[in-house]
Amino acid sequence: MATYVVLMNWTEDGVKNFKDSTKRAAAAEEGMREMGITLKDIYWTVGAYDVVCVFEAPDDETFAAALLTLGAAGKVRTTTMRAFSKAEFDGIVSRAG
């Protein structure tokens, strides 16, 4: 499973409905679970981003489809980073000459 860190900002509509944020997160988690994606952690934050999540997904294409669906709902905009565990990074380093 691939790991992704997702930084989210509420849209204007998302912040107007901030009180429903945990309910929206639960609904998104359920929909993603049906796609084989696991929400490992979620944090509501202050600063440059409103929400930070860590997900595991079977592949990039599945995760991209899930994020497109999430974004189409109009409540958040996302910035996504592929994350590597120490073991994965050790494997990457071993491939680099």
N, C-alpha and C positions, 0 to 999 in steps of 0.2 A: 504494500500500500504506500502511496505517495503522501507526503505531508505538505500542507499549505498553511501559511499564515495569511489571514485576510484582514486588512485594515478597512474599516467602513466609516463612511460619513452619511448622516441622515440627509435626505433631500429636504426641500421646504415642506413637502407633505409629510415626510417621516418625522420631522421635529414637531410639527403641529400635533402629531398623534403619538408623542413620546410615551404617554402612559400605557400604550398598547405594545410597547417594544418587546417586553418579555413574552407576550402572547404571540407576536409575530415571529420571534426567534424560535419558539416551540413548534409552530406550524412549519417554519422553514426546515427545522431539524428533522421533523417527521417526513417531509417530502424528500429531503436529501437521503435519509435512511433508506427509503424505497429505491433509491438509485445506487445503493451500496456505499454511501458516504457517511462517515462518522464525524460528528461534532465532538472534538476532544475537550475543548475549553472555550468559554466565551466570557468576555469582560466588557462591561460598560465603562468607558474611560472619559477623562477630561483632558483637554489639550487638543492636539492636531486632529485626532480621530475620536469618533463617538463610541465605536465598538471595535474590539479586536477579537478575532476567532482563530482557533487552530482546528483544522479538519484533516481527516485521512480519506483519500479517495482511491479507487482502483486504477485510475489513469487520468491524464490531463484532459482528454476529450470529455469524459464523464463529468469532471469537475467544472470544466468550462461551460457545459450545458446547464449545470445546476446554477452557476453564477449568472448566466444569461437570464434564466428563469427568475432568479431572485431580483436582479436589476430591473427586469420588466415590470415588477410589481410597483416600482416607482417610489419606494421608501428609502433606499440606500444606494450609494455608489461605492464601488469596491476598488481596492488596490490589492493585488495578490502577489505573494512571493512563494516560490517553491522552496521548501525547507528540507535540509538533509540531516539525518542523525550522524553521530560520530562514526558509526560503522559504515554508513553510506559514503560519508566524506572520505574516509580512509580508502574505500574502493575507488573513488574518483581520483584521489591523489596517486594511487598505484597505477592508474592508467596514463597519467600525465608523465611524460618522459622524464 
